[in-house]
Amino acid sequence: MEEKAKQTFYVTTPIYYVNDVPHIGHAYTTIIADAMARYQRLKGNKVFFLTGTDEHGQKIEKSAAEKGLSPQELADRVVVRFKDLWQKLNISYDYFIRTTEKFHEQGVQKIFKILLDKGDIYKGSYQGWYCISEENFLSEDIPLEAEGYKICPDCGRKAVLLEEESYFFRLSAYQQALLDFYQSHPRFVRPPGRMNEVISFVRQGLKDLSITRTSVKWGIPVPGDPKHTIYVWFDALHNYVTAIGYDWNPEHFATFWPADVHLIGKDILRFHAIFWPAFLMAAGFELPATVFSHGWWLKDEAKMSKSKGNVLDPYFILNKVGADALRYFLLREIPIGQDGNFSHQGFVHRINSDLANDLGNLVQRTLTMAVNYFDGLLPAVTEEYEIDLELTRQFDETKNKVYDLYNDYALNRALEEIWFFLNAVNKYLADNEPWKLAGQAEKRDRLARVLYQALCSIRGASYLLYPVMPETAEKIWNLLGEERKPSTIMTSQLNFYDFQPVNKISRAKAIFPRIDLAEFTGDTNKSIEQTQPAIKMETKESKMEYITYEEFKKMDLRVAKVIAAERVEGTKKLLKLQIDLGTEQRQIIAGVAETYSPEDLLNKEFIIIANLQPAVIRGIESQGMLLAAEVDGLAIIPFFDRDIPPGTKVK
Ligand code: MSP
């Protein structure tokens, strides 16, 4: 596989519209990006993983108005939902860009101005059929309906005829340059079928693109002509350069640009494979290496839509089976590029067969034997047979294949190879029957060797699995007493026999309990707008002292950062704190003045209950309560051992 000399890796997801809460389609792209980012970090590469939200434009303006909110308020609320989901799915993004951030708006205006001065943007007038929902003028070859209007081919809604003064991007001038570029970079768009689609579209001829609106207020103003706002796609695509430092951190920008891969859904291919490279060429940027277009997730073979009520709520699945099972299913089921079908039957089957049986049982059985027969401490191993070496060789082959497949974005094939190997380990145990060896005193060395081989296999597989199933890998490392390795273990240091038999092994409970289809089907039609369904407690009758998880989940615990602090006059105990909660600022009154001065707390972060009913203390409103331990009458605040983004959920 061809490796880039600079050893950096820049991966992006689309930035998501904030007119709706996240669903499984958003989760899919973001999980792919996360697996790629984690794999690249394990290789020792310097990674930048970008995601975020697309907050301007008519669609957001309209949706906010329907909800009685300002567009900014709507965006602020939905952003919290995205960030919360990404946290629950263990998405390790480096930055979450919001297109309403100042630096982005300024960057877009700057590029607009450069293209205007250069003549690649010019002012004209545009008349066309415009789809409000898709924020797009329809292509002119779409025929008129008998009733005299056009229907948007993407969403099926009626388009409206618009004529407005508009700035245009000279897309037509880039037709040949684009075709030349595709020819010299045949893997620019992947999978290959999508590249062909793009080429034939461009060959049919490109028209200049209207890139401003006078009808939309909620957008970035055109520099020097503020009655126009910049078209949301021109604005949004440039997030990929503004987020990494264009116009504000040239060194960081030069480190990561051009992007290695833009991951997108097939519906937004044209924007990324035609408009985006043309904008970049015009502004003199290098072009990204790859635009990888993934398929569409269907629910029981049907397109998901709110009106059908069949949109899959990722929280529902997450709460039932955890992040790793969902990550595994989505990445294992289909190659990136094909459409996938989500059925509860298929999901339950895959989790039970691959995760509960093949992986979970293997780990549990092997660790239990190591604990039962050797008290968790294997003796140094000696004897080694061909059958043992065969397993070692299989691991090495698997490892190399998996690296190649990860390098090539073939995540489902990589997982398949890991599972072939896990099955080989299961077979190795069946062939060597350690449970029989355990009854024979003279076979003690052999027993140790067989378990050692299995443990080395489990450890090795856990590193290969880490990009897709990070929580599971960590769980396995903890059980094996494995010290967390430096980030380069994967490609340079992952050796089968590096597992130390002297590590104390812990007894494993089922790491993936089997799931029952009945638990899923009852709730399939839960609306995505509903709050997350609580997990059923598996315990017997709750006693008085217990609260249910559902009750606990009602508490909105958040990380708060102190941005201003002062004493409440006339009191010994009270401080008035202004805190940053990521998406908003609040004031709280805290009884901590006997332990901390206002200066002590400035810029400190701690946990608050954000949804506690506001209270008035000494005539001042307190909008939340911080958590502290009380020791001899003094309040001691638990602080964090690292900086955390304000607003992060604590659970
Ligand atoms: N805001 C634009 C992207 C701008 S990028 C500069 C946008 N946002 S979106 O929220 O509508 O969609 C984001 C992504 O979600 C798209 O890549 C789309 O393909 C993906 N998905 C939405 N529904 C999906 C499925 N059912 N299945 C898989 N992915 C789908 O477009």
Boltz pocket constraint, residues with backbone or C-beta under 6 A from the ligand:
constraints:
  - pocket:
      binder: B
      contacts: [[A, 13], [A, 14], [A, 15], [A, 16], [A, 17], [A, 24], [A, 25], [A, 26], [A, 28], [A, 29], [A, 54], [A, 233], [A, 236], [A, 237], [A, 238], [A, 239], [A, 263], [A, 264], [A, 265], [A, 266], [A, 267], [A, 268], [A, 294], [A, 295], [A, 296], [A, 297], [A, 298], [A, 304]]
      max_distance: 6.0
